[in-house]
Amino acid sequence: MLLTQSYYEHGFWTKEQRDQIFIDSVNSINNTHYSLKIKIHPSSEILSDYQKLLNNIDVDVPIFQKGDLIDFLRETDLVITWGIASSVIYPILMGIPVVLYNPLNPIALGAKDEIFVKNKFVIYCDNATEITQSFEKAFLNPLSEKNLIKLIKTYLFNSDGKSAERISDYVLDFLSKRNGERITF
C-alpha cells in the first residue's frame, strides 16, 4: 500500500515534487508482481489530484480517501510512504514492513526520520529504480521484537516527564535543518 503524506499541503514540498514522487512510486510498483493500492493520508488531501495523476500515466490502481487506516493495513503486506508521521507508526506496530521512499533529502525533514532509519524501524530508499529491491529488503529484515520494544519504550512512550522537552528538541532540530542554522534559547 502506498500511504501518502501531506508534505505539499504543509509547505515542505512543491506540488511538482509531490506529484513526481507519487508518479515514480506508482510506476516503479505497477510493472511488477506486486499489487498496489493507495491510501490518501490524511484524508483531507484532495482525491482528484491523485486521480488525475493516475489518469495521466494510464494506471488503474485503487485509491482510497476515506476509511479507517487500520482496516486498510489489515489487508496489506507492506507500506511505502514518503516520510515518518503518526500514520506510519500503525503498520510498524502491526508488524508490517515499511519502506520510506524519499529522494528529496528525507532526513532533513526532522530527527524522527533519522531515528526510524538508523534504528531500522523502516527501510530507506532514495531512488525510484530501487523501490522494489527495498521491498525485498523489508521482507527479509522484519522488525524484531527487541527493536519493536525499543521503539515503544524509547520513542513512543516515556514516563520520565520530559515529553515536552523532546518535542521542543524535535521542533528546534527541524527548524534548524530547514533554515540551515541552529536555533538556541
Steps between C-alpha positions, in 0.01 A plus 500: 500500500623846411421727794520864398618778731403867492843654437369716216198615699722597793748689284798264516481406132373664186204345321738392224725318748206321659357405162832367372560285807146365473543419130842342558360287782203378298700434183769311691247264653244477221709287263598240761336199661388720790143623512457860604231694677525858616373651825494877510614623838388716649157457346473878463737481202328554166405169338458652153868610499611139528234370261621744232857381546393137465299583187798688351727197535219263391508285811199330653572476873243511779528823696322572826443826680258397772510205733682384808872465441513195729244320282713563190814386681336170598496417127852627429834318485721807468471879520695748291486862612690828462568587860447413861173617648265356758333295224824305452508385861195279443649264240823479698312397814297252292819338373453624144826597328531867404711647221578870525542625143612859484762624252459860624742503793269309735707522814490879484131486585578420860671289757221244510572390141864452588410303814267269309757435227803456728313263729368302203137555591461576127701425185621815325506546123589816309498365144183402315683225313577333834151506651419136435847396623417688819182294529709183493730641770198589712355149470835337577569721803183521705500718808613285790304488822802655671497798261124531531530523878780755455276708274217498750706564812749747356307697245127455547448487871722619776366595839803702602316835495712633213262452208461876445879536496532223240231658283669839530835348404342341191344833401830685546687232309246518219514879481878510506525250215236683300662842547859376503581645841479368854242672713573537871317662788 
